[in-house]
Amino acid sequence: MLFRSSGLVLDVKCGHGAFMKTRCEAQALDQSLVNVGQANGLHATALLTPMDAPLGRYIGNSLEVIESIEVLKGRGPKDVADLSVLLAARMVKLAGLAANNAEAQQKVRSAIASGAGVEVFRRCIEHQGGDSRVIDDYTRLPTEIGRAHV
């Protein structure tokens, strides 16, 4: 089954740890990316978010995936959870499933609290041919960096 996205929410980082150091640079990138999305038939929007301090507690692909799953289970770090809710709420609003940002955020928080959010992620993994057991067994995630073969 092929899914086509009709909306796009972008998280454009700005600050000391970001590629775009100033808000002005980030806004220019934001507008450029939104224009490209809209030119390709997407309802696109972007949020400028700060990257002056590390987000979350971990660094590395598997560790960050675990942290994201923990957010979906309602146990993730507050900074990652807050940003995730903000971005997901924008998607909910963009899809026309909420009249305003507050309602959209409440829907997202309810989906996390009920377990529906993590179950949707489980189905996404399965639809892409991945091993959805990683949601319940983090040891199934890779923990070593593979070597490139030249």
Backbone hydrogen bonds, N-H to C=O, Kabsch-Sander energy under -0.5 kcal/mol:
donor,donor_aa,acceptor,acceptor_aa,energy
8,L,43,H,-2.7
10,L,8,L,-0.5
10,L,45,T,-2.5
12,V,10,L,-0.7
12,V,47,L,-2.8
13,K,11,D,-0.7
14,C,49,T,-1.8
15,G,20,M,-1.8
17,G,51,M,-2.7
18,A,15,G,-1.5
20,M,13,K,-0.5
21,K,19,F,-0.8
26,A,22,T,-2.3
27,Q,23,R,-2.6
28,A,24,C,-1.8
29,L,25,E,-2.2
30,D,26,A,-3.0
31,Q,27,Q,-2.6
32,S,28,A,-2.1
33,L,29,L,-2.8
34,V,30,D,-2.5
35,N,31,Q,-2.4
36,V,32,S,-2.0
37,G,33,L,-2.4
38,Q,34,V,-2.8
39,A,35,N,-2.5
40,N,36,V,-1.0
40,N,37,G,-0.7
41,G,38,Q,-1.7
42,L,37,G,-2.4
43,H,6,S,-2.7
44,A,42,L,-1.0
45,T,8,L,-2.2
47,L,10,L,-2.7
49,T,12,V,-2.3
49,T,47,L,-0.6
51,M,14,C,-2.4
64,E,60,G,-2.8
65,V,61,N,-2.3
66,I,62,S,-2.6
67,E,63,L,-2.3
68,S,64,E,-2.0
69,I,65,V,-2.5
70,E,66,I,-2.6
71,V,67,E,-1.7
72,L,68,S,-2.0
73,K,69,I,-1.5
74,G,71,V,-1.7
75,R,70,E,-3.3
76,G,70,E,-0.9
81,A,77,P,-2.8
82,D,78,K,-3.1
83,L,79,D,-1.9
84,S,80,V,-2.6
85,V,81,A,-2.7
86,L,82,D,-2.2
87,L,83,L,-2.6
88,A,84,S,-2.8
89,A,85,V,-2.7
90,R,86,L,-1.6
91,M,87,L,-1.7
92,V,88,A,-2.4
93,K,89,A,-2.6
94,L,90,R,-2.8
95,A,91,M,-1.9
96,G,93,K,-1.8
97,L,92,V,-2.3
104,A,100,N,-2.2
105,Q,101,N,-2.8
106,Q,102,A,-2.1
107,K,103,E,-2.1
108,V,104,A,-2.1
109,R,105,Q,-2.8
110,S,106,Q,-2.3
111,A,107,K,-2.0
112,I,108,V,-2.1
113,A,109,R,-2.6
114,S,110,S,-2.3
115,G,111,A,-0.7
115,G,112,I,-0.7
116,A,111,A,-0.7
117,G,111,A,-2.2
118,V,72,L,-0.5
119,E,115,G,-1.6
120,V,116,A,-2.2
121,F,117,G,-1.9
122,R,118,V,-2.1
123,R,119,E,-2.2
124,C,120,V,-2.2
125,I,121,F,-2.4
126,E,122,R,-2.2
127,H,123,R,-2.8
128,Q,124,C,-1.4
129,G,126,E,-1.9
130,G,125,I,-2.9
132,S,130,G,-1.0
134,V,131,D,-1.6
135,I,132,S,-1.6
136,D,133,R,-1.2
137,D,133,R,-1.7
140,R,137,D,-1.9
141,L,138,Y,-1.7
150,V,148,A,-0.5
